[in-house]
Amino acid sequence: MKMRFDTVKSCTLALCTVAWFGTFQGCTDSKPAASNAAGSTASPTPVNSPAAVNSPGPVSAGNSTSKPATFTLAWSEYPSWSIFGVADEVGLIDGKEGQMGSIEKKYNVDIKLVLASYDSCITLYGNSQADGVCITNIDILGAAGSRNSVAILPTSTSAGADACIVAGVNSIEELAGKPTRGLEKSVSQYCFDRCLEKLGKNPADFPFSQMDPEQAALAFQGKNDGINSIMVWNPFVMQSIRSRSDAKVLFSSETIPEEIIDMVVLGKDSLSKPGGDAFAKALVETFYTMTQRMANPKTSDETLIGIGARFAKLELEDMKTIVQQTKFFSDPNDAKRLFADERFQKETMPLVSKFCVKYGLTTTPVELSYGDAKGLMDFSTKYISGYAESQTK
């Protein structure tokens, strides 16, 4: 990327209709996209760490001697998703089809990592060309309109990573009537509207104008006339604050804790295939093994450097800030709590569904369920719980 972010999705409203989505009519992207073309496998820059460090211990091909089933995970560069690219580097999984890392061998499953731009990942998943996808809880509602899905793992939540950055605006009241630039029908606009609501304001009084987030950030940093308020995500937040002495965060996703959720989602059809359960278990174990590397003083820095090298080529100190604002669900108990939480089920996801219908991302509310697999979109703690239980034995 080299701080170019030339693959950050810059769609306009006219370009946002994706026919295969069925009920999906909008364009929702709050994540920087990868520079690799869709369909490419992970080939990250190696980090200086042996595969054995913090690996899940001795592994074997499992109880089965049969040929491992192959499954694909479509992912784009974002801190808690780039973790899978680093897992490839350290040998936990091998993203190339036909090659297997230690965790793949343990579960006798071959995981093909497909690194692509965020919107391409959604397209691949919606077309059933990928078994799983790294996606937000907002964007998945569009995809679930055409493919029954199961969220098996929340990876992180925005805790300041999405923010309204202003200059020459001293209060929220002063922002009323002034345009804020950002990506419409997106996680950014969801965050903008919800923060205003939580702060007692009517979003209708605060114009939100379509602008590619990279271009909005550059225009703000360059002090372009009329660009005094932008709604963007990291690293644009960090860059914009540093670029101007008069820039400040007016509000951020800290105002709406645990509403913007980054996840790993699998198709119910893929889960039902032979090896589907093993695929899910392997992904969950890979994620938590990598978060253990992040927590271990011996491997923490090099793991963050590995993630940062992929995500906007950020250095270690910047990554330490990034992971504070993109809170990882590093503890499986926290992940289980989130999906089982009454607030998530009865407040957050209904608000997300309402937003999707309001802005035309879906034509009707998507049927949601929480562990019983009855809805088009199910949030399951099955695989998180299974991993947690395996660690106590």
MARKOLMI-523602 format. One record per residue (C-alpha): residue number from 0; x, y, z. Coordinates in Angstrom, 3 decimals, decimal comma. Layout:
<atoms>
ATOM  seq         x         y         z
ATOM  NUM         X         Y         Z
...
</atoms>
This chain:
<atoms>
ATOM  seq         x         y         z
ATOM    0     0,000     0,000     0,000
ATOM    1     2,747     2,463     0,931
ATOM    2     0,102     4,754     2,453
ATOM    3    -1,624     5,052    -0,934
ATOM    4    -4,692     2,953    -0,169
ATOM    5    -5,382     2,892    -3,891
ATOM    6    -7,626    -0,109    -3,400
ATOM    7    -9,796     1,407    -0,691
ATOM    8   -13,275     1,100    -2,051
ATOM    9   -14,331     4,396    -3,586
ATOM   10   -17,746     3,525    -4,899
ATOM   11   -20,446     6,061    -5,546
ATOM   12   -24,108     5,376    -4,937
ATOM   13   -24,589     4,613    -8,605
ATOM   14   -21,927     1,923    -8,491
ATOM   15   -23,111     0,262    -5,324
ATOM   16   -25,765    -2,082    -6,671
ATOM   17   -24,533    -5,647    -6,598
ATOM   18   -27,023    -7,810    -8,406
ATOM   19   -26,081   -11,132    -6,867
ATOM   20   -26,825    -9,964    -3,352
ATOM   21   -30,571   -10,255    -3,765
ATOM   22   -31,689    -7,877    -1,033
ATOM   23   -28,293    -6,158    -0,961
ATOM   24   -28,513    -2,843    -2,781
ATOM   25   -26,006    -0,692    -0,998
ATOM   26   -22,286    -0,407    -0,669
ATOM   27   -20,943    -0,859     2,813
ATOM   28   -17,257    -0,723     3,465
ATOM   29   -15,428     0,637     6,431
ATOM   30   -12,242    -1,269     5,938
ATOM   31    -9,117    -0,545     3,925
ATOM   32    -8,828    -2,967     1,053
ATOM   33    -5,874    -5,092     0,155
ATOM   34    -3,786    -4,392    -2,899
ATOM   35    -3,905    -7,991    -4,115
ATOM   36    -6,388    -8,988    -6,766
ATOM   37    -9,306   -11,176    -5,830
ATOM   38    -8,382   -14,800    -5,889
ATOM   39    -4,764   -14,367    -4,914
ATOM   40    -3,482   -16,327    -1,976
ATOM   41    -1,712   -14,813     0,963
ATOM   42     1,949   -14,093     0,365
ATOM   43     2,861   -11,771     3,211
ATOM   44     6,263   -10,339     4,012
ATOM   45     7,899   -12,805     6,433
ATOM   46     8,328   -11,820    10,049
ATOM   47    11,278   -13,059    12,040
ATOM   48     9,522   -15,700    14,060
ATOM   49     9,623   -19,480    13,834
ATOM   50     6,457   -21,417    13,262
ATOM   51     6,956   -23,272    16,504
ATOM   52     6,652   -20,192    18,741
ATOM   53     3,267   -20,246    20,451
ATOM   54     2,060   -22,947    18,111
ATOM   55    -0,682   -25,201    19,459
ATOM   56     1,851   -27,876    20,355
ATOM   57     2,500   -31,220    18,690
ATOM   58     0,052   -31,864    15,901
ATOM   59    -0,827   -34,713    13,662
ATOM   60    -3,077   -35,237    10,695
ATOM   61    -5,830   -36,034    13,174
ATOM   62    -7,810   -39,226    13,464
ATOM   63    -8,611   -39,258     9,771
ATOM   64    -6,215   -40,562     7,155
ATOM   65    -8,472   -39,347     4,361
ATOM   66    -7,506   -36,553     2,017
ATOM   67    -8,221   -33,228     3,736
ATOM   68   -11,155   -31,194     2,470
ATOM   69   -10,271   -27,772     1,057
ATOM   70   -12,042   -24,594     2,157
ATOM   71   -11,451   -20,950     1,280
ATOM   72   -11,440   -17,865     3,490
ATOM   73   -11,733   -14,505     1,719
ATOM   74   -10,098   -11,745     3,732
ATOM   75    -8,896    -8,169     3,328
ATOM   76    -6,299    -6,187     5,211
ATOM   77    -7,529    -4,976     8,592
ATOM   78    -5,832    -5,518    11,969
ATOM   79    -7,877    -8,437    13,278
ATOM   80    -8,139   -10,008     9,812
ATOM   81    -4,513    -9,481     8,797
ATOM   82    -3,813   -11,834    11,675
ATOM   83    -4,590   -14,700     9,272
ATOM   84    -1,916   -13,458     6,888
ATOM   85     0,622   -13,444     9,701
ATOM   86    -0,566   -16,920    10,742
ATOM   87     0,414   -18,021     7,248
ATOM   88     3,857   -16,475     7,723
ATOM   89     4,542   -18,307    10,974
ATOM   90     3,293   -21,669     9,734
ATOM   91     0,066   -22,152    11,664
ATOM   92    -1,813   -22,372     8,387
ATOM   93    -0,542   -22,366     4,825
ATOM   94    -2,724   -20,208     2,615
ATOM   95    -1,771   -22,056    -0,561
ATOM   96    -4,068   -24,837    -1,641
ATOM   97    -2,442   -28,221    -1,184
ATOM   98    -0,064   -26,988     1,502
ATOM   99    -0,819   -27,358     5,207
ATOM  100     0,373   -25,640     8,344
ATOM  101     0,397   -27,122    11,829
ATOM  102    -3,199   -26,258    12,713
ATOM  103    -4,475   -27,488     9,349
ATOM  104    -2,699   -30,791     9,950
ATOM  105    -4,202   -31,017    13,417
ATOM  106    -7,729   -30,741    11,999
ATOM  107    -7,003   -32,452     8,661
ATOM  108    -8,320   -29,513     6,663
ATOM  109    -6,720   -27,496     3,867
ATOM  110    -7,424   -23,752     4,185
ATOM  111    -6,899   -21,581     1,133
ATOM  112    -6,496   -17,910     2,046
ATOM  113    -7,886   -15,588    -0,610
ATOM  114    -6,589   -12,056    -0,115
ATOM  115    -8,677    -9,454    -1,940
ATOM  116   -10,190    -6,014    -1,637
ATOM  117   -13,003    -5,834     0,889
ATOM  118   -15,793    -5,491    -1,664
ATOM  119   -14,294    -8,333    -3,714
ATOM  120   -14,351   -10,520    -0,604
ATOM  121   -18,049    -9,824    -0,175
ATOM  122   -18,657   -10,606    -3,847
ATOM  123   -16,763   -13,890    -3,626
ATOM  124   -18,688   -14,892    -0,527
ATOM  125   -22,078   -13,847    -1,872
ATOM  126   -21,417   -15,835    -5,042
ATOM  127   -20,465   -18,908    -2,955
ATOM  128   -16,957   -18,720    -4,397
ATOM  129   -15,553   -18,547    -0,870
ATOM  130   -16,601   -20,690     2,067
ATOM  131   -15,956   -17,941     4,588
ATOM  132   -15,332   -14,219     4,721
ATOM  133   -13,953   -11,592     7,067
ATOM  134   -16,708    -8,993     7,265
ATOM  135   -18,493    -6,573     9,608
ATOM  136   -21,831    -7,134    11,301
ATOM  137   -23,300    -4,393     9,111
ATOM  138   -22,107    -5,624     5,729
ATOM  139   -23,040    -9,239     6,383
ATOM  140   -26,741    -8,422     6,523
ATOM  141   -26,653    -7,681     2,799
ATOM  142   -24,765   -10,886     2,053
ATOM  143   -27,092   -12,943     4,251
ATOM  144   -29,955   -11,964     1,961
ATOM  145   -28,622   -14,376    -0,646
ATOM  146   -26,709   -16,913     1,434
ATOM  147   -27,522   -18,392     4,815
ATOM  148   -24,623   -17,524     7,082
ATOM  149   -23,121   -18,215    10,493
ATOM  150   -20,858   -15,801    12,354
ATOM  151   -18,444   -18,158    14,100
ATOM  152   -16,053   -15,607    15,566
ATOM  153   -16,029   -11,898    16,439
ATOM  154   -12,438   -10,763    15,909
ATOM  155   -12,524    -7,116    17,009
ATOM  156   -14,679    -4,082    17,652
ATOM  157   -14,146    -0,446    16,757
ATOM  158   -13,279     1,508    19,902
ATOM  159   -12,154     4,792    18,402
ATOM  160   -10,952     3,446    15,064
ATOM  161   -13,863     5,203    13,309
ATOM  162   -14,047     8,922    14,059
ATOM  163   -15,407    12,287    13,005
ATOM  164   -12,379    14,574    12,583
ATOM  165   -12,974    18,327    12,434
ATOM  166   -11,071    21,595    12,196
ATOM  167   -12,562    24,973    13,038
ATOM  168   -15,596    23,298    14,580
ATOM  169   -15,691    23,731    18,339
ATOM  170   -18,749    21,676    19,225
ATOM  171   -21,281    19,245    17,851
ATOM  172   -23,783    22,097    17,745
ATOM  173   -21,458    24,009    15,413
ATOM  174   -21,316    21,021    13,081
ATOM  175   -25,078    21,143    12,422
ATOM  176   -25,787    22,142     8,832
ATOM  177   -22,166    21,681     7,760
ATOM  178   -21,297    18,761     5,473
ATOM  179   -19,262    15,843     6,773
ATOM  180   -17,481    13,875     4,067
ATOM  181   -17,266    10,102     4,127
ATOM  182   -18,458     6,866     2,562
ATOM  183   -22,245     6,755     2,418
ATOM  184   -24,227     3,608     3,227
ATOM  185   -21,262     2,337     5,174
ATOM  186   -19,941     1,566     8,614
ATOM  187   -18,755     5,191     8,618
ATOM  188   -22,262     6,543     8,119
ATOM  189   -23,648     4,079    10,647
ATOM  190   -21,122     5,319    13,203
ATOM  191   -21,859     8,961    12,329
ATOM  192   -25,624     8,581    12,736
ATOM  193   -25,462     6,439    15,861
ATOM  194   -22,982     8,696    17,649
ATOM  195   -25,182    11,701    16,980
ATOM  196   -28,214     9,823    18,301
ATOM  197   -26,339     8,778    21,438
ATOM  198   -25,286    12,399    21,931
ATOM  199   -28,899    13,558    21,757
ATOM  200   -28,823    14,939    18,223
ATOM  201   -30,911    14,293    15,112
ATOM  202   -28,723    12,955    12,282
ATOM  203   -31,025    14,671     9,788
ATOM  204   -29,589    17,999    10,962
ATOM  205   -26,057    16,925    10,065
ATOM  206   -25,462    16,472     6,318
ATOM  207   -23,351    13,463     5,352
ATOM  208   -21,832    13,841     1,880
ATOM  209   -20,438    11,035    -0,254
ATOM  210   -16,671    11,173    -0,717
ATOM  211   -14,044     8,496    -1,055
ATOM  212   -12,505     8,235     2,439
ATOM  213    -8,929     8,436     1,215
ATOM  214    -9,729    11,537    -0,824
ATOM  215   -11,661    13,050     2,080
ATOM  216    -8,706    12,518     4,401
ATOM  217    -6,244    13,990     1,898
ATOM  218    -8,485    17,006     1,271
ATOM  219    -8,839    17,593     5,002
ATOM  220    -5,119    17,221     5,579
ATOM  221    -4,465    19,649     2,709
ATOM  222    -6,867    22,206     4,204
ATOM  223    -9,028    22,251     1,088
ATOM  224   -11,825    24,802     1,198
ATOM  225   -15,058    23,426     2,603
ATOM  226   -13,544    20,171     3,897
ATOM  227   -13,655    20,793     7,623
ATOM  228   -15,332    17,595     8,802
ATOM  229   -14,646    14,018     7,751
ATOM  230   -15,850    10,644     8,990
ATOM  231   -13,110     8,069     8,384
ATOM  232   -11,372     5,066     9,913
ATOM  233    -7,809     4,234    10,856
ATOM  234    -5,193     4,862     9,625
ATOM  235    -6,900     7,943     8,130
ATOM  236    -7,936     9,025    11,636
ATOM  237    -4,379     8,870    12,915
ATOM  238    -2,947    10,565     9,824
ATOM  239    -5,496    13,391     9,816
ATOM  240    -5,008    14,234    13,482
ATOM  241    -1,247    14,366    13,041
ATOM  242    -1,364    16,442     9,871
ATOM  243    -3,037    19,536    11,343
ATOM  244    -2,517    21,255    14,667
ATOM  245    -6,158    22,404    14,638
ATOM  246    -7,595    18,940    13,942
ATOM  247    -9,452    17,066    16,653
ATOM  248   -11,779    14,132    17,171
ATOM  249   -15,302    15,455    17,638
ATOM  250   -16,698    12,002    18,387
ATOM  251   -15,796     8,412    17,610
ATOM  252   -16,936     4,812    17,848
ATOM  253   -15,999     4,927    21,534
ATOM  254   -19,454     6,511    21,911
ATOM  255   -21,106     3,314    20,640
ATOM  256   -19,081     0,494    22,237
ATOM  257   -19,403    -2,962    20,685
ATOM  258   -21,756    -1,883    17,920
ATOM  259   -19,275    -2,160    15,030
ATOM  260   -18,049    -5,755    15,037
ATOM  261   -15,460    -7,359    12,764
ATOM  262   -16,141   -11,062    12,303
ATOM  263   -15,408   -14,324    10,535
ATOM  264   -18,545   -15,641     8,839
ATOM  265   -19,065   -18,995     7,106
ATOM  266   -21,803   -20,149     4,782
ATOM  267   -24,160   -22,694     6,312
ATOM  268   -23,748   -24,717     3,126
ATOM  269   -19,981   -24,856     3,654
ATOM  270   -20,331   -25,808     7,308
ATOM  271   -22,532   -28,731     6,314
ATOM  272   -19,893   -30,150     3,950
ATOM  273   -17,550   -32,922     5,124
ATOM  274   -14,789   -31,148     7,001
ATOM  275   -16,885   -28,012     7,564
ATOM  276   -16,704   -28,262    11,341
ATOM  277   -12,953   -28,839    11,160
ATOM  278   -12,599   -25,718     9,000
ATOM  279   -14,433   -23,614    11,588
ATOM  280   -12,447   -25,082    14,478
ATOM  281    -9,151   -24,488    12,687
ATOM  282    -9,979   -20,830    12,007
ATOM  283   -10,959   -20,229    15,623
ATOM  284    -7,820   -21,913    16,963
ATOM  285    -5,655   -19,969    14,507
ATOM  286    -7,119   -16,668    15,654
ATOM  287    -6,646   -17,357    19,354
ATOM  288    -3,166   -18,777    18,857
ATOM  289    -2,241   -15,532    17,114
ATOM  290    -3,761   -13,360    19,849
ATOM  291    -1,697   -15,361    22,341
ATOM  292     1,361   -14,395    20,311
ATOM  293     0,265   -10,768    20,593
ATOM  294    -0,017   -11,105    24,369
ATOM  295     3,302   -12,920    24,812
ATOM  296     6,145   -10,422    25,460
ATOM  297     8,508   -12,636    23,465
ATOM  298     6,419   -12,492    20,289
ATOM  299     4,146    -9,472    20,747
ATOM  300     6,228    -6,876    18,930
ATOM  301     7,090    -9,018    15,936
ATOM  302     3,446   -10,062    15,595
ATOM  303     2,293    -6,435    15,629
ATOM  304     5,032    -5,553    13,153
ATOM  305     3,797    -8,370    10,918
ATOM  306     0,224    -7,063    11,063
ATOM  307     1,339    -3,463    10,588
ATOM  308     3,470    -4,353     7,567
ATOM  309     0,318    -5,607     5,880
ATOM  310    -2,066    -2,968     7,231
ATOM  311    -0,923     0,380     5,775
ATOM  312     2,762    -0,383     6,450
ATOM  313     2,480     0,988     9,977
ATOM  314     5,385     0,869    12,400
ATOM  315     5,283    -0,793    15,816
ATOM  316     4,330     2,257    17,892
ATOM  317     1,489     3,119    15,533
ATOM  318     0,243    -0,455    15,681
ATOM  319     0,185    -0,306    19,463
ATOM  320    -2,227     2,624    19,122
ATOM  321    -4,224     0,921    16,384
ATOM  322    -4,915    -2,186    18,459
ATOM  323    -6,134    -0,020    21,331
ATOM  324    -8,687     1,566    18,990
ATOM  325    -9,483    -1,737    17,277
ATOM  326   -10,144    -3,863    20,327
ATOM  327    -9,470    -7,535    19,662
ATOM  328   -11,699   -10,197    21,206
ATOM  329    -8,575   -11,988    22,380
ATOM  330   -10,352   -13,877    25,160
ATOM  331   -12,900   -16,447    23,949
ATOM  332   -15,014   -15,660    26,995
ATOM  333   -15,367   -12,062    25,775
ATOM  334   -16,379   -13,319    22,346
ATOM  335   -18,994   -15,645    23,837
ATOM  336   -20,290   -12,846    26,042
ATOM  337   -20,739   -10,549    23,049
ATOM  338   -22,830   -12,923    20,945
ATOM  339   -24,885   -14,041    23,963
ATOM  340   -25,360   -10,533    25,334
ATOM  341   -28,934    -9,266    25,481
ATOM  342   -27,812    -5,813    24,383
ATOM  343   -26,167    -7,216    21,242
ATOM  344   -29,201    -9,328    20,384
ATOM  345   -32,017    -6,935    21,284
ATOM  346   -30,456    -3,513    20,728
ATOM  347   -27,326    -3,533    18,579
ATOM  348   -28,336    -5,879    15,784
ATOM  349   -31,878    -4,467    15,492
ATOM  350   -30,287    -1,001    15,161
ATOM  351   -27,943    -2,330    12,480
ATOM  352   -30,871    -3,959    10,682
ATOM  353   -32,849    -0,710    10,847
ATOM  354   -29,908     1,212     9,376
ATOM  355   -29,579    -1,299     6,525
ATOM  356   -33,244    -0,989     5,601
ATOM  357   -33,268     2,818     5,967
ATOM  358   -30,408     3,282     3,528
ATOM  359   -31,446     0,521     1,140
ATOM  360   -28,718    -1,950     1,960
ATOM  361   -31,485    -4,520     2,396
ATOM  362   -35,080    -4,250     1,260
ATOM  363   -36,455    -5,919     4,385
ATOM  364   -34,979    -6,826     7,775
ATOM  365   -32,830    -9,956     7,655
ATOM  366   -33,991   -12,748     9,961
ATOM  367   -31,430   -13,061    12,754
ATOM  368   -30,819   -15,887    15,200
ATOM  369   -28,379   -16,506    18,011
ATOM  370   -27,153   -20,054    18,109
ATOM  371   -30,179   -22,007    16,911
ATOM  372   -29,364   -21,553    13,192
ATOM  373   -32,962   -20,625    12,397
ATOM  374   -32,223   -17,204    10,935
ATOM  375   -30,664   -16,341     7,598
ATOM  376   -27,899   -14,840     9,739
ATOM  377   -26,936   -16,799    12,830
ATOM  378   -24,471   -15,711    15,514
ATOM  379   -23,057   -18,879    17,045
ATOM  380   -20,775   -19,423    20,040
ATOM  381   -20,418   -23,145    19,259
ATOM  382   -16,861   -23,033    17,973
ATOM  383   -15,645   -20,421    20,439
ATOM  384   -17,018   -22,519    23,302
ATOM  385   -15,455   -25,654    21,881
ATOM  386   -12,064   -23,987    21,715
ATOM  387   -12,370   -22,595    25,255
ATOM  388   -13,306   -26,015    26,614
ATOM  389   -10,362   -27,643    24,837
ATOM  390    -7,989   -25,283    26,631
ATOM  391    -9,178   -26,412    30,069
ATOM  392    -8,518   -30,109    29,464
</atoms>
